Amino acid sequence: MSELLEVRNLSVSFDTPAGEIQAVRDVSLTVKTGEVLAIVGETGCGKSVLCKSILRLLPDIASIKTGRILLNGADITDYRERDMCRLRGRVFAMVFQNPMTVLNPSLSVGAQIAEAVKIHSPGMTRLAVEQRTLELLRLVKIDHPEERCKQYPAHLSGGMRQRCVLAIALAAEPELLFADEPTTALDVTIQAQILELFREVQAKLHMAAIFVTHDLSVAAMAADRVAVMYAGKIVEIGTTEEIFRNPRHPYTWGLMRALPALAGGRRRLYAIPGMPPTLIDPPKGDAFACRNEYALAIDYEEQPPMFPVTETHFAATWLLDERAKGLEIPVPDFGCSDAEEERGELAAEPDILLDVQHLTHVFPLSKKETLTAVDDVSFQIRKGEIFGLIGESGSGKSTVARCIMNVYRPTGGSIIWQGINVCNPKAFHTHKKLLQSARQIIFQDADDSLNPRKKVCDIIMEPMKLQHVRPPRGTMRAEAAFWLQRVGMDAAYLDQYPSALSGGQRQRIAIARALSMEPTFLVADEPVAALDVSMQAQVVNLFKQLQEELGFSFLFIAHDLAMVRFLCNRVGVMHQGRLVETASAEELFRHPKHPYTRRLIESMPIPDFSWGVSERRQDR
């Protein structure tokens, strides 16, 4: 395969009032025709900035300091905007993480796909454009394309929206597709479908792709090669088999050890210690040294070069230097341990904290049409229990959570919290302060739940201010700094606005705000979906620690089944608004009874590190 894209020693910086942020530092990589390269790493490591630099979609405050970008051997680094416009769509295309930020809610999906077709083929007739639009919808496997063309984004599920965004990106059949976290917000079955669709389209069009993700399991399923980024640099790169079978950089070890699917029965997930360094003033030596338990003295003085492991596998770590060969470095075991630690089961029949009985909620669509989102759902959550709720998008999980938290008023049924019927308006208003203090919710979409006009400090402290609670640590700012640190962020972010933060950082702010009240009951609606694997481990460990220290209970809604299995005592499975199965976490995952539950569990992407990749990928 010939080299389609070559990036040589690329460095990209952002000029901010606080200083120059070195977001991408001396990155070199190649992508061959028809190849899929996955870029993995923690939030803020420079993955998205690298892709946007190649596409030249950076804001005005960003600039390419050094390096070259070669496309089919031609240097495009200094191309003007009008020259890049000719490449975007025809040569480059991008699928972003959140389809709702790409799709126009006021236009039908057919009109938006047709617009992309007309831009790249201005001479096409109206009939030809309509036929091409339907062809693209069929290519991305959208059923009933004639009907879907007339629908608006709000009428489609998350997976369907992502398919429409992919159809727009494929309008001109680009040579290189950038996919920036395209499956992060999707449940396991839809994620599996989208990944399979990406592979089929990529193979059919013989298109190269750069797949940005923080999910190593997704990278194992989707990619031919994997590049691991940390603090703006690529620290390891190789074929998928090489990276997963024989990782050589300590940072890659840490990412793999943090996967909940490989927890091996441990009470805590492995979390990489510390936090990534600020890139305003990067450390002198290896940026990972302060978090690296295997760091050598030279790591604090000099940046390591890329050492070859094989002809296709390279890693930037001094552990591969000739001078380190005499050292005994215990390489972590990434296989699932057979030794099961005690999960810490609940005491026999603790008191019931939340009792949901025959909950029903109906949304009116028009004067004659309604949608039953929740249909006769009943379950209980006991004190000190973590109850998981799983199911596909649209199954009613979030609606149940919002009914419990009085965001929605249920159509029928009852919700009893510590003897208080929260569905009764009179009872709710009588105990309003107690209910709002002792119960907190973390919403799935941090972008919508954070006030863009408030600083991080004010956002975290908002619940305390509303409830007139005196901060235990003296001042509101000290309290905000404490909770910010608990979710893995530095106090330097206190004066930032949400728009200046990454998606994962905004989600951590939402979690810190909910935890600041130290609630007795927490509803967590996809709280770690936007976080990278190492930060997921830190946040989930924090949930477990606080749950053990404070004894609070919570309802944990997630599409990461491995995380649900690790964290929850009991799990309920929702399908089309109904609760179809409930059991203890281990019983449900070992012996699922309902066919839908079995289908969910079979869709879990679990890489086999003993052989490098999952069986699904070996079938390619």
N, C-alpha and C positions, 0 to 999 in steps of 0.2 A: 504493500500500500504506500502511495506517495504522501508526502507531508502536505496537508491542506493549510494548517496554521502553525506558525512558529513564533513563540514569544521569547525574546532574548533580554535578560537582565532588566526586566521592567520594574520601575519604581514609581509609585503614585502617591501624592501627598495632598492633604486638605489644609488650606490656610484658614485657621479659625482664630477668634480673639484670644483663646487660651494658648495658642501656639500652633506649630506645624505638626499635623498628625500624619505619620508615615504609614499609610494604610496598607500599601503593597511595597515590599522591599526586595529588590533584586530577584524577581521571579523569572524562571526560564522553564518552558514546557513546549511540547509539540502535540498536535492532534493530526492523525492520519485520516485519509478519506475512508469513510465507513466505520470509523472507530468511535467507541463511547468512553470518554474519560470522566470519571467521577472525582469531584473535589470535595473533600470532607474536612471537618474541623469545627471548633467551637464558634459560637456567635461572636462576631466582631473580629474574626481572624483574617478577613480580607477576601473571602470567597466571592461574594457578590460584587465588590469593588473591582476585582480582577476581571470579571466578565463584562461589567459595564465599561471598563477601560478599553477593552478590545472593541466593544460596540460604539465607544465614544458617547456614552449616555450619562456622563458624569456632570454634576452641577458646576457652576462657574467657579466655585471656591476650590475645585480640584484641578490638578494638573499632572501631566506625565513628566516626571523629573528626568529620568534616564530610561534607556532601553529602546528596543525596536519591536514592532509587530509586523510580521510577514504573512501575507496571504497568497498562497500559491507562488511563493518566492518573491512577490512584489511588496515593497515596504509601504505600508499604509499609515504609519505612525503620524505623519504630518498632513494627512488628508484633510481638506476643508470640509465643512459641514455638508455642502451640496454633493461632494464626492462620496461621503459616507452614506448619504440618503440613497444613492444608487446601489450601495451594497446591502443596506438594511432591507430585509424582506426577501431579496433575490439570492444573496449569499449568506447573510446572517439573519437569524430570527431568534426571538426570545419568548419563553413561557415563564411568567412570573408566578410567585408563590400564591398570591391571593387573586383569584379570577375576578372578584367583584371590584377590584381596583383597576382592572383592565377593561372590563365590559361596561358599556354605557347603559345604565338602567332604564333610560328613556327610549332606547331603540331596540327593536327585535333582534334576536341573535342572527337571523338570516340577513338583515340589513347590514349588520356589522361585518359579517363574513364577506358579503358582496362588496362592501366598501374596500376591503383589503384586496379582493380580486381585481376591482376596477383600477385601483392605484397602481398595481404591478402589471396590469394588462389593459391600458387605456383604450385600445382599439376594439375591444370585445363588444359585441352587441348585447342588448338587454337579455335576450333569450340565452345567449352563451354564458353570461354572468350567472343567471339563475341556475343553469345546468351545472356550472362549475361549483356553485355554492352547495347544491345537493350532493355533488360528487365528494366534496370535502367532508360534509357531514357523514356520509357513508364511510369515508376513509377512517374517520375517528370513531366509527361504530356507534353512531347515535340512531336509535330506532325511530321510525316514522319521520324521516327528515322533512317531508313536506309540511307536516304539522309543526315540527320544532322550529322551522324557519319563522313562523309567525309569532312564536312565544318570546317573552321577555326574560332577561336573566333571573328575575325574582320568581319565575315559574319553574325554574330548574334546580335540581339538587347540586351540591358542591361538585360531585364527580361529573355531572353533565356540563356544568359551567367550565370546568377545566378542559373538557373535551372540545368545547366551543373555542376556547382560547387557543388550543392546539391547532384547531382547524384554521383559525386566522393566521397563526404563525406559518402554517404549511401552504398558504395561498399561492406563493410563488415557488414552491418546492426548493427551499434553501439548501445550500451545501452543508451548513453548520448550524445546528440548533442548540441554543443555550436554554437549559431548564433549571430555574432557580427555585429549589424546594417545591416542586410541583405536586408532591403528595403529602405534604406536612399536615394539612388540615383535613385529610380524608381518612375514613375508617378503613380497617384492614381489608375488607373485601373489595371496596372501591379502589384502594391503593393497589391491590394486586391486579385489578383490571386495567388501571391506568399504566402501570409498569409494563404489563403485557402488551398494551396498545403501543406504548413508546417503542418497545422492541420490534413489534411487527411493522410499524410505520418506518422506523429507522432502517430495517432490513429491506423493506419494499422499495424505498426511495434511495437506498444506498447512501444514506445521509450520516455525516459525522455529528456527534453530540457531546456537549459538556454538561454534565449532570451535577448540579450543586446540591448537596444534602448534608445534614448532620446525622442522618440515620445510617449507621454502618451496614445494617441489614439490607437496606434499600440499595446501597452502593454495591454490595455483594451480588445482588440479583440483577442489577442494571448494567454494570460497567465491564469493559475489557481491561482498563487500567484504572488505578486509583492514585490520586495525589492527596497527601495529607498536609494541610496548612495550619500554621500556628504563628500568631503575632506578625502577620503580613508576609511570611516566608513559607515556601514549600520545604517541609522537613523530611518527607519521605515520598517516594514515587516508585511505582512498579506495576506489574500486572496484578489483576485482582487476586489470582492464586498466590502470588508471592507476598502481597501485603497481608492477606488473611492467614496464610499458612506459616509465614516466616517473617513477622514484623520485626524491625530492628531498631526503631526509634522509641525511646521511653514514652514519648507522648502518644504514639500509636498504641503502645501497650495499655496506657491509662484509658484511652477511649474504648478499647475492647473490653477491659476489665469492668467498665462501668455499665455494660449492657445488662438489663434486668433478666434477659433470657438466660444469662449465664451466671446468675447469682448463686446457684448451687445450694439453695436452702439457707443462705446466710441471712441474718437479721438486718444487716445493713448492706447497701450497695457500695461498691468501691467508688470513691469520688476523688478526682485529682485534687490534691491539696492546693490551697491558695487560689489566686485569680490571675488571669492573663495580665501582662504588664501594660501600662499606658503607652501608646505609640507616639505620644508627644515627645517623650524622651526615652527611647528604647534602651534597654540595658546594654552594657559594654560587650559582654560575651554572648553566650547562648541565651536567648530570651526565655527558654524553658528551664533554665538552671535552677531558679529559686523554687520551682515546683517539682523538680526531678529528684527522687530519692536516690538515684544512681549517679548524681552529678559529680564530676571530677573538678579538681582545682582549676584546670584550664578552661572549664566551661564558664567560669566567671570572668575570664580575661579575654578569650578569643572566640569569635564565631566559628563553628565547625564547618568545613567544606562538605560538599556532597561526596561521600565515600561510596564506591561501587560495591554492591553485594553480589550481583550478577550483571550480565550485559544490559539487562532491562530494569534492574532494581537498584535504587540509590537511596541513601539515608544520610542526613546531616547530623551526625552524633559522634562525639569523640570516643565513644565506646568501640567504634570500628577502627580507630587509629592503631597503628602498629604498637605504640607505647602502652596501649590498654589491653593487649592480648594476655598479659599475665594475670589480670584481675579476674576474680570469680564473680560474675554478674548473674544472679539467679533470675533467669527469664521466667516471667509469670506463666502459669498454666491457664489457658483460655477455655479449656473444656469444662463442661458442666460437672460439678462435683457430685458424687453419689452420696456424700455425707450430708444428711439433713439435720440442720440445727433446729432446735425447738422454736416454733413460730410464736409461742407466747399466746396460747389460746385464751379466750375470755373465761372468766370465772363462770361457774354453773349458773345459767339463767340470771344474768344481771338485769336490772330494771330497764324497762322499755323507755327510751328517750323520745322516739318518734314513731307514731303509729299511723300509717297511711292505709285507709280502707276505701275500696271501690272508687278510687279517684278517676274522674272522667273530665276531659276538657275538650271543648268543641270550638273551632274557629269559624266564624261566619265568613264565607267567601263572597256571597252576594245575598240578595233578598231570598233566593230560593235554594242556594247551595251552601253546604257546610262541610268542614273537614274535621273529623274526629281524630285529634292528635294523640290523645291518651284515652284508653278504653278499659275501664274497670280494673285498675291497677291497685294491688294491695301488697304491702310489705311492712316490716318493722325494722327499726335500727335501735340496738340496745346501747346502753352507756359504755363508752370505751371501745365501741366497735367501728371498724372501717368497712362500709358497705359499698361495693362496686356495682356500677350500672353500665352495661355494655350493649352494643347493638349498632347497626348501620346508621348513617345519617338519615334523619327523617323518621326514626323509629319512635321518637317521643321522649328521649332521655332528658333533653334540656327543658322541655315543657314540664315534665315532672318536677325538675329542680326549681323552676320559676314559680310553679304552684306552691311548692313547699315554702318558698321564701316570700310569698305574697306579691310577687311581681305580676302574676296572673291570678285572677279569681276563678277557682275551679267551677266547672259546670255542674259537677256532682261529686258525691263522696265526702269524706272527712279527713282532716289532717290534724292529729293531736300531738302537740309538742309539750311534754312535761305537764300533761293534764289540761293544757290550753288548746281549745279548738281554734286554730288560726284561720279557719275558713269563716268563722263567725265575726263579722265586722265589729260588733260591740266588744267581744272578748279581745280582739286584736288591738283595738284602740285603748282598752283598759290596761293592757300589758305591753303597749307599744315600745316603751323605752327598754324593757327587759328583752323583748324579742329582737330589737335592732342591735342591742349590745352583745347578746349571747349567741346570736346567729350571724354568720357572715358568708358571703358568696364570692367566689372567684369566677368571673365570666371567661368564656372561651376566647373572645376577641378583645384583646387588651386595647386595640386602637379605638374601639367604641366605648370602652368602660373608663378610659382616662380622659380627664379634661385637658384639652390641648393648650389652654390658656394658663394653666397652673404649673408651677415648678414641682419637681419630684418631692421635695420636702413637704409642701402643702398637700399634695395628693395623698401621701402616706398618712399624714396626721389628720386628714379630713374627718374620719369617723370619730376620733377623740374630740375634735372640736365640736362636732354636731351633738355629741352626747355629754359634753362638758366634763370630760374625764381629765383628771390631773395626771400629767406624764410621770411615770414612776422614776424616770432617770433625770428629773429636774426640769428640763426644757423640752419643748416640742422638737427642736432641731436635734438634740441629743437622742431623743427617742426615735426619730426618723432615721438617724445615722445607725443606730443599733439594729433596727429591723432591716435596713438596707444591707448591712453587713451579714445578717443572718441568711439572706437569700443570695449571697455571693457577689455583692456589688460594693464598690468603694464609696466612701462619703463624698468624694468629689462630684458625684452625680446629683447631689441634693439640689443644686441650683440650675440643673438642666431642665429643659422642657421635653415632653414626650416625643416631639418631632425630631429631636436630636439623637434619639436612642434607636437601637435596632429592635426588631420584633421580639426577640428573646429577652432583651433588657426591659422592654415595656411590660412583658408578662411577669417578670420578676417584681416590678413595681406594684402590679396589681396583687400579687401574692403577699408582698410585704404589707400593703394596706389592710388586707383582710386579717393577717396574723397579728397586726398591731393591737387589736382589741382583745387578744388571747381568748377567742370564743370557746364556748363549750360545744358548739355544733357548727361545722364548716361544710358548706356545699362547694365542691370543687368541680367545675364544669370544664373539662379538658384543660387542667391547669398547667400541664407540662408539654402540650402538643407543639408549642413554638420554641421549646428549649432544646439545645443540643444535648447529647447523651451524658456528658459529664455534669452539666448543670442540672439535668433531670435527676441524676443520682444525688446531688447535693440537696435539691428541693425535696425529693421524696424522703431522704434521710431526715431532713428537718421536720417533715410531716410526722414521721414515726417518733422522732425524739420528743416533739411537743405533745404528741398524743400520749406518750408514756409519762411525760412530766406532768401534764395538765389534765390528762384523762378525758380530753374532749373526743367526741365522735364525729365522723363525717361521711358524707355521701360523695364518693369519688367516681366521676363520670369520665371515661376515657375510651379511646379506640386503640390504645397500645395495650394489647392483651397481656403481654409479658409483664408490663408494669402493674396491671390490675392483679395478676396472679401473685406477684411479689408482695404487694402492699396490703391487699384486702383480706378480711376475715371471711366474709361471705360475698357472693356475687349474684346479681340478677341479670337476666338476659331479656332485652326488649326487642320485639319484632312487630312492626306495623301497629304500634300503639299499645300492644298488650305485653304483659310480663309472661314469657313462655317457660322460663325455668329459673329456679333459685336453689342454690346449694352452697356449701363451703367452697372456698376458692380451690383447694386441692382436689376435692371431689368433682367439681365442675370441669376442671381442665383434664383430669385423669379419666373420668367416666361421664362424658356429656351424654345426656339422654335425648334431648330434642334435636331433630335433624338440622335445624337452623344453627344451634349452638355448635354442632360438629362442623358445619360449614365455616363458621367464624374461626374456629380454632385451626382448621386446616389451612386457612388463608394467612396465618401468622408467618411473617418472613423471619426465619431463624437461620443465620449462617452457621455452617458446620466448620468451625475453625480447624478441626483435625484434617480436613481435606481442602479448606480454603473457601469454598462457596457452598451455597445451598444446593440441594438436589435439583431445584427448579432451574437454576442457572446452568447446571451441568447438562441439562436436556437441550440447551440452545443449539 
